[in-house]
């Protein structure tokens, strides 16, 4: 399948904390189609997908991830007035 990528062999950052550490991610036609177990991601990527071995590394998003900062028990967004 042209344009399909399968990232395996590491961890995928999802922003859901340490409890969620998927081991694979599939991209097809520029969109993420699966995040989870390698078998699930491989099936979603389809046959002929280019496999990228993360070699135990961490796959992170290219763009900044929206985050919240905890300040004395309150949640606030970065770069915004209190």
RACORUR-V40845 format. One record per residue. RES is the residue in one small letter. PHI is phi in whole degrees, 0 to 359 (none if undefined). OMEGA is omega in degrees with one decimal (* if undefined). Layout:
RES,PHI,OMEGA ; RES,PHI,OMEGA
//
This chain:
x,none,-177.0 ; x,291,175.9 ; x,79,179.8 ; x,262,178.4 ; x,234,176.3 ; x,231,179.0 ; x,260,-178.1 ; x,221,172.6 ; x,84,178.6 ; x,199,176.6 ; x,245,178.4 ; x,245,178.2 ; x,284,179.6 ; x,245,-177.0 ; x,85,-178.9 ; x,258,176.8 ; x,87,-175.6 ; x,290,-178.7 ; x,294,-177.7 ; x,250,177.7 ; x,230,178.4 ; x,301,-176.7 ; x,257,-178.3 ; x,205,178.2 ; x,214,179.4 ; x,243,178.1 ; x,235,177.0 ; x,223,-179.6 ; x,54,175.6 ; x,79,-179.8 ; x,235,175.7 ; x,287,-178.8 ; x,250,178.0 ; x,199,172.7 ; x,224,-179.8 ; x,161,-178.9 ; x,290,-179.5 ; x,304,-179.0 ; x,296,178.8 ; x,295,-179.5 ; x,293,179.3 ; x,297,178.8 ; x,296,-179.7 ; x,290,-179.7 ; x,290,178.7 ; x,89,-179.3 ; x,292,177.7 ; x,83,178.5 ; x,292,175.4 ; x,286,-178.2 ; x,264,177.3 ; x,247,179.4 ; x,276,-180.0 ; x,283,176.8 ; x,50,177.8 ; x,81,-178.3 ; x,278,-178.2 ; x,241,176.4 ; x,270,-178.4 ; x,237,178.5 ; x,291,178.4 ; x,284,-178.9 ; x,273,178.1 ; x,299,179.4 ; x,265,176.6 ; x,299,-178.4 ; x,221,177.5 ; x,236,176.2 ; x,250,178.6 ; x,262,-176.3 ; x,230,179.0 ; x,54,176.5 ; x,86,178.5 ; x,258,176.9 ; x,259,175.6 ; x,222,179.0 ; x,272,178.1 ; x,297,176.2 ; x,62,175.5 ; x,232,179.5 ; x,297,179.3 ; x,280,*
//
